[in-house]
């Protein structure tokens, strides 16, 4: 059954004949006549009594024409769905770890709310990685040491963030500022619950690892680890953007600046690959543009 034939039959009836419907729709009259004939053949019913000047519906035709409001509603719904896919509006539900949410997702959210007055953004800050489908999120940001295994959702890497090692001057006065990985190993550290040994690339290109099993503080919240670092309780490994103000104020100092920490890979977990809503595309595009801008600014600072 071709539902388009039903719709064309309704158009013929609405406009009072094949010729009038053909002019309005821009279709050949013969194609409309063929559609009605197919419909009658498929149903085994006579729908229209034709004369040279008039068109009269049979009882069956009257019954079939009653579906016309359904086609109108279908077109309206289709239009609304297209508008939803192309309009940046509605509620964008995001879940993010604190470190990334505060310093990256938060600024993007403010920028987009300025740009799109009909957009509402909800950001839940939590370190635990959840399924965007099960928990009803549009985007779940996950800060991963390694990519997640396939879980039936879309996993898209959106950023690779520079990290460094930081400590308060009070800690360095007590232990001395480390000049090597061996000296760094004498200092207490502040870690996340899933931290593997910290990987650092030496100036000669050798990758070395710092054991962090005996951490002074373990917390999934980067702000708690930052507070402990500022209080002089240990060495903090964190994204550079998270410590900018503290470094500028002199309350934190970067350690072993000639060593390169393994970057933090940030992934966006999405419910589906196809038909991504405009609000999601817009957020991810703005995040990518923000990342390119930050990279360019850092490059300009390099002498």
C-alpha positions as CSV (number, residue, x, y, z in Angstrom):
1,X,0.0,0.0,0.0
2,X,1.4,3.4,-1.1
3,X,0.3,6.0,1.4
4,X,1.2,8.7,-1.1
5,X,-1.7,7.5,-3.3
6,X,-4.1,8.1,-0.3
7,X,-2.7,11.6,0.1
8,X,-3.1,12.4,-3.6
9,X,-6.6,11.1,-3.6
10,X,-7.4,13.5,-0.7
11,X,-5.9,16.4,-2.6
12,X,-8.0,15.6,-5.7
13,X,-11.2,15.6,-3.5
14,X,-10.1,18.8,-1.6
15,X,-9.6,20.8,-4.8
16,X,-12.7,19.5,-6.5
17,X,-11.2,17.5,-9.4
18,X,-8.1,16.2,-11.1
19,X,-7.3,19.4,-13.1
20,X,-7.5,21.7,-10.2
21,X,-5.4,19.5,-8.0
22,X,-2.8,19.1,-10.8
23,X,-2.5,22.9,-11.1
24,X,-2.1,23.4,-7.3
25,X,0.3,20.5,-6.8
26,X,2.3,21.0,-10.0
27,X,1.7,17.4,-11.0
28,X,0.5,16.0,-14.3
29,X,-3.2,15.3,-14.3
30,X,-2.4,11.8,-15.6
31,X,-0.2,11.0,-12.5
32,X,-3.1,11.9,-10.1
33,X,-5.5,9.8,-12.1
34,X,-3.1,6.9,-12.0
35,X,-2.7,7.3,-8.2
36,X,-6.4,7.2,-7.6
37,X,-6.8,4.2,-9.8
38,X,-4.0,2.3,-8.0
39,X,-5.7,3.1,-4.7
40,X,-9.1,1.8,-5.9
41,X,-7.4,-1.3,-7.2
42,X,-5.5,-2.0,-4.0
43,X,-8.7,-1.5,-1.9
44,X,-11.0,-3.2,-4.3
45,X,-13.4,-0.3,-4.0
46,X,-14.8,2.4,-6.2
47,X,-14.0,5.8,-4.5
48,X,-15.0,8.4,-7.1
49,X,-17.8,8.5,-9.6
50,X,-16.4,10.5,-12.6
51,X,-18.4,12.6,-15.1
52,X,-17.2,15.0,-17.7
53,X,-17.8,18.0,-15.4
54,X,-18.3,16.7,-11.8
55,X,-16.6,14.4,-9.3
56,X,-18.7,12.6,-6.7
57,X,-17.4,10.5,-3.8
58,X,-18.9,7.1,-3.2
59,X,-19.6,6.0,0.4
60,X,-16.2,4.3,0.4
61,X,-14.6,7.5,-0.9
62,X,-16.2,9.5,1.9
63,X,-14.7,7.1,4.4
64,X,-11.3,7.2,2.9
65,X,-11.3,11.1,2.6
66,X,-11.9,11.2,6.4
67,X,-8.1,10.5,6.8
68,X,-7.2,13.9,5.4
69,X,-6.7,15.5,8.9
70,X,-4.2,12.7,9.6
71,X,-2.0,13.7,6.6
72,X,-2.2,17.3,7.7
73,X,-1.0,16.3,11.2
74,X,1.7,14.1,9.7
75,X,3.1,17.0,7.7
76,X,2.9,19.4,10.7
77,X,4.8,16.8,12.8
78,X,7.4,16.4,10.1
79,X,7.9,20.1,10.0
80,X,8.3,20.3,13.7
81,X,10.8,17.5,13.7
82,X,12.9,19.2,11.0
83,X,12.8,22.4,13.0
84,X,14.0,20.6,16.1
85,X,16.9,19.1,14.2
86,X,18.0,22.5,12.8
87,X,17.2,24.9,15.7
88,X,19.5,25.4,18.7
89,X,16.8,25.3,21.4
90,X,15.4,23.2,24.1
91,X,17.4,21.6,27.0
92,X,20.9,20.4,26.5
93,X,21.8,17.8,29.2
94,X,25.5,17.4,29.9
95,X,27.5,15.4,32.4
96,X,31.1,16.2,33.0
97,X,33.9,15.7,35.5
98,X,34.5,18.9,37.6
99,X,37.9,19.8,36.1
100,X,36.6,19.8,32.5
101,X,33.2,21.1,33.3
102,X,34.5,24.2,35.2
103,X,37.2,25.2,32.8
104,X,36.0,24.1,29.4
105,X,32.3,23.1,29.3
106,X,31.2,25.9,31.5
107,X,32.6,28.8,29.4
108,X,31.2,27.2,26.2
109,X,27.8,26.9,27.9
110,X,27.8,30.6,28.8
111,X,28.8,31.6,25.3
112,X,26.0,29.6,23.7
113,X,23.4,30.8,26.1
114,X,24.3,34.4,25.0
115,X,24.0,33.4,21.4
116,X,20.8,31.2,21.6
117,X,18.1,32.6,24.0
118,X,15.9,29.5,23.6
119,X,18.7,27.1,24.7
120,X,18.6,25.8,28.3
121,X,21.8,24.0,29.5
122,X,22.0,21.6,32.4
123,X,25.5,20.5,33.5
124,X,25.8,17.8,36.1
125,X,29.3,17.6,37.6
126,X,30.3,14.1,38.5
127,X,33.4,12.0,37.8
128,X,31.6,8.6,37.3
129,X,31.3,7.6,33.6
130,X,27.7,6.8,32.7
131,X,25.8,5.8,29.6
132,X,24.1,8.8,27.9
133,X,21.3,6.6,26.8
134,X,20.5,5.0,30.2
135,X,20.9,8.3,32.1
136,X,19.2,10.5,29.4
137,X,22.1,12.8,28.7
138,X,22.8,14.5,25.3
139,X,26.6,14.5,26.0
140,X,28.7,12.7,28.7
141,X,32.2,14.0,28.9
142,X,34.7,11.4,30.1
143,X,38.3,12.1,30.9
144,X,40.1,8.9,30.0
145,X,43.6,7.5,30.4
146,X,42.6,5.0,27.7
147,X,39.7,4.8,25.3
148,X,36.5,3.1,26.5
149,X,35.6,-0.3,25.0
150,X,32.7,-0.4,22.6
151,X,29.5,0.0,24.6
152,X,26.9,0.5,21.8
153,X,27.2,4.3,22.1
154,X,29.3,6.8,20.1
155,X,32.6,7.7,21.6
156,X,34.2,10.8,20.1
157,X,37.5,12.3,21.2
158,X,37.0,16.0,21.5
159,X,40.1,17.3,23.2
160,X,43.6,16.5,24.4
161,X,44.6,18.7,27.3
162,X,48.1,19.6,28.5
163,X,48.9,18.5,32.0
164,X,51.6,19.5,34.4
165,X,52.9,18.8,37.9
166,X,52.3,21.5,40.5
167,X,53.1,22.1,44.2
168,X,52.9,24.9,46.7
169,X,56.0,26.8,47.8
170,X,55.5,25.6,51.4
171,X,55.8,21.9,50.2
172,X,59.0,22.8,48.3
173,X,60.5,24.5,51.3
174,X,60.0,21.4,53.2
175,X,61.2,18.8,50.7
176,X,63.2,20.9,48.3
177,X,62.3,21.5,44.6
178,X,62.8,18.2,42.6
179,X,65.2,18.3,39.7
180,X,64.6,14.7,38.5
181,X,62.0,12.0,38.7
182,X,64.0,10.3,41.5
183,X,63.8,13.4,43.6
184,X,60.1,13.9,42.7
185,X,59.4,10.4,44.1
186,X,60.3,11.6,47.6
187,X,57.4,14.1,47.6
188,X,53.8,13.1,48.6
189,X,51.3,13.1,45.8
190,X,47.6,13.9,45.3
191,X,45.8,11.5,42.9
192,X,42.5,10.5,41.4
193,X,41.1,7.1,42.3
194,X,41.9,5.5,38.9
195,X,45.3,7.1,38.4
196,X,47.9,4.7,36.9
197,X,51.6,5.5,37.4
198,X,52.2,9.0,36.1
199,X,54.0,8.9,32.7
200,X,56.5,11.7,32.0
201,X,58.7,12.2,28.9
202,X,62.2,13.4,29.8
203,X,64.0,16.1,27.7
204,X,65.8,13.2,26.0
205,X,62.5,11.6,24.9
206,X,62.5,8.8,27.4
207,X,59.2,7.9,29.0
208,X,59.5,7.3,32.7
209,X,56.8,6.5,35.3
210,X,56.2,7.7,38.8
211,X,54.5,5.3,41.2
212,X,51.5,6.9,42.9
213,X,50.2,4.0,45.0
214,X,51.0,5.7,48.3
215,X,49.1,9.0,47.7
216,X,48.6,11.4,50.6
217,X,45.1,12.3,49.2
218,X,42.9,10.4,46.7
219,X,39.8,12.2,45.3
220,X,37.9,12.2,42.0
221,X,37.2,15.9,42.5
222,X,40.0,18.0,41.0
223,X,39.0,21.0,43.1
224,X,39.6,19.0,46.3
225,X,43.0,17.9,45.0
226,X,43.8,21.6,44.1
227,X,42.9,22.7,47.6
228,X,45.2,20.1,49.1
229,X,48.0,21.2,46.8
230,X,47.5,24.8,47.8
231,X,47.7,23.8,51.4
232,X,51.1,22.2,50.8
233,X,50.0,18.5,51.2
234,X,51.3,17.1,48.0
235,X,52.2,17.3,44.3
236,X,49.2,17.8,41.9
237,X,49.0,16.5,38.4
238,X,46.3,18.4,36.6
239,X,45.5,20.3,33.4
240,X,47.4,23.5,32.9
241,X,44.2,25.6,32.5
242,X,43.0,24.5,36.0
243,X,46.0,26.1,37.7
244,X,46.6,29.3,35.7
245,X,45.3,31.7,38.4
246,X,47.2,29.9,41.2
247,X,50.5,29.9,39.2
248,X,50.0,33.6,38.4
249,X,49.4,34.4,42.0
250,X,52.5,32.4,43.1
251,X,50.5,30.0,45.3
252,X,51.5,27.1,43.0
253,X,54.7,26.4,41.1
254,X,55.1,24.0,38.1
255,X,57.6,21.2,38.7
256,X,60.0,19.7,36.2
257,X,58.7,22.0,33.4
258,X,61.1,20.3,30.9
259,X,59.3,17.0,31.4
260,X,56.1,16.4,29.5
261,X,53.2,14.8,31.3
262,X,50.9,12.5,29.4
263,X,48.0,14.6,28.1
264,X,44.5,14.1,29.3
265,X,42.2,12.8,26.6
266,X,38.6,14.0,26.8
267,X,35.9,12.0,25.0
268,X,32.3,12.9,24.3
269,X,29.9,10.0,24.8
270,X,26.8,10.4,22.6
271,X,23.6,8.4,22.3
272,X,23.7,8.0,18.5
273,X,25.9,8.8,15.5
274,X,23.0,9.8,13.2
275,X,20.5,12.6,13.6
276,X,22.6,14.4,16.2
277,X,20.5,17.4,17.4
278,X,21.6,20.9,16.5
279,X,22.1,21.8,20.1
280,X,24.7,19.0,20.5
281,X,26.4,19.7,17.2
282,X,26.6,23.4,18.2
283,X,28.2,22.7,21.6
284,X,30.8,20.3,20.2
285,X,31.6,22.7,17.3
286,X,32.1,25.6,19.8
287,X,34.2,23.3,22.0
288,X,36.4,22.4,19.0
289,X,36.8,26.1,18.0
290,X,37.6,27.0,21.6
291,X,40.3,24.4,21.6
292,X,41.8,25.7,18.4
293,X,41.8,29.2,19.8
294,X,43.6,28.1,23.0
295,X,46.2,26.2,21.0
296,X,46.8,29.2,18.8
297,X,47.2,31.5,21.9
298,X,49.7,29.1,23.4
299,X,51.7,29.0,20.2
300,X,51.9,32.8,20.2
301,X,53.3,32.7,23.7
302,X,56.2,30.4,22.7
303,X,59.3,32.6,22.0
